[in-house]
Amino acid sequence: EKATPSATQPKNGKTKEEQIAIQLSQKTGITQLELIITYKNDQTIEATYDGGTYTSKKRGTAGRWIATKINGNWVVTSISSGIPLCSDINPYYYPKELVPACKDAKGNITAR
């Protein structure tokens, strides 16, 4: 069953930025204090989808993240160094403006 994004208010009391920072820290092993996070902030998709980049102030680690709002909370569904895996984004109906292409497990790129 596919997840349907939700535009409701956060149920856990944290802002979008806090929720995304916590998840990026957990998924990358970079502390929240080390993280520098950018957001796409496209007004047409901001209510239920967002994406951007992250870097580490100390390690030089960098990547791209994509998130959607599910049941009132932001969920980071993909972290990649470039084009995300189709399996990470297809269940969430990401708009093409945010994710124009994805790749399969073998690295084959598909335009969306």
Secondary structure, 3 states (H helix, E strand, C coil): CCCCCCCCCCCCCCCHHHHHHHHHHHHHCCCCCCEEECCCCCCCCCCCEEEEEEEECCCCCEEEEEEEEECCEEEEEEEECCCCEHHHHHHHCCCCCCCCEEECCCCCEEEC
